[in-house]
Amino acid sequence: MNNGNIRSNIRPGLKAGIVLKEDQRTGKITQGVVMRILTSSSTHPHGIKVQLTDRQVGGVKEIH
């Protein structure tokens, strides 16, 4: 499990656990495969924002 706050750790095709916007209060993690990286900065305190192959968008909390 790597750090999802650092953009260089994330690339398309990687399996990741993200927190969707509507799940930020509960911290519920949604699993999927990264399709696109949406955050342009090299780091982000709440996790790099990505879009999964099923089109869901959220901040990366865990990388598998």
MARBA-945854 format. One record per residue (C-alpha): residue number from 0; residue in one letter; chain; x, y negated, z negated. Coordinates in steps of 0.5 Angstrom, whole numbers. Last residue first. Example, Ala and Ser with C-alpha at 12.3 -4.5 7.8 and 13.67 -1.06 7.14 Angstrom:
REM MARBA-945854
SITE   seq   type   mol    east   north      up
SITE     1      s     A      27       2     -14
SITE     0      a     A      25       9     -16
***
This chain:
REM MARBA-945854
SITE   seq   type   mol    east   north      up
SITE    63      h     A      -6       4       9
SITE    62      i     A      -6      -4       8
SITE    61      e     A     -10      -7       2
SITE    60      k     A     -13     -13       1
SITE    59      v     A     -14     -16       8
SITE    58      g     A     -19     -22       8
SITE    57      g     A     -25     -21      12
SITE    56      v     A     -28     -20      19
SITE    55      q     A     -33     -15      22
SITE    54      r     A     -32     -13      29
SITE    53      d     A     -32      -6      29
SITE    52      t     A     -25      -6      31
SITE    51      l     A     -24     -10      25
SITE    50      q     A     -23     -18      25
SITE    49      v     A     -17     -20      21
SITE    48      k     A     -16     -26      15
SITE    47      i     A     -10     -25      12
SITE    46      g     A     -11     -24       4
SITE    45      h     A     -13     -29      -1
SITE    44      p     A      -7     -33      -2
SITE    43      h     A      -5     -33       5
SITE    42      t     A       2     -32       8
SITE    41      s     A       5     -33      15
SITE    40      s     A       0     -38      18
SITE    39      s     A      -5     -37      24
SITE    38      t     A     -10     -33      20
SITE    37      l     A     -15     -29      25
SITE    36      i     A     -11     -23      26
SITE    35      r     A     -14     -18      31
SITE    34      m     A     -17     -11      32
SITE    33      v     A     -15      -8      25
SITE    32      v     A     -18      -1      24
SITE    31      g     A     -23      -1      18
SITE    30      q     A     -24       0      11
SITE    29      t     A     -29      -5       7
SITE    28      i     A     -27      -7       0
SITE    27      k     A     -32      -9      -5
SITE    26      g     A     -29     -15      -9
SITE    25      t     A     -36     -17     -12
SITE    24      r     A     -36     -24     -11
SITE    23      q     A     -32     -24      -5
SITE    22      d     A     -37     -19      -2
SITE    21      e     A     -41     -24       3
SITE    20      k     A     -34     -26       6
SITE    19      l     A     -32     -19       7
SITE    18      v     A     -26     -16       3
SITE    17      i     A     -21     -12       7
SITE    16      g     A     -18      -5       7
SITE    15      a     A     -13      -4      13
SITE    14      k     A     -12       2      18
SITE    13      l     A      -7      -1      23
SITE    12      g     A      -8      -2      30
SITE    11      p     A      -7      -9      31
SITE    10      r     A      -1     -12      26
SITE     9      i     A      -1     -13      19
SITE     8      n     A       6     -14      15
SITE     7      s     A       8     -20      18
SITE     6      r     A       2     -24      16
SITE     5      i     A       4     -23       9
SITE     4      n     A      -2     -23       4
SITE     3      g     A      -4     -16       5
SITE     2      n     A       2     -14       1
SITE     1      n     A       3      -6       2
SITE     0      m     A       0       0       0
***
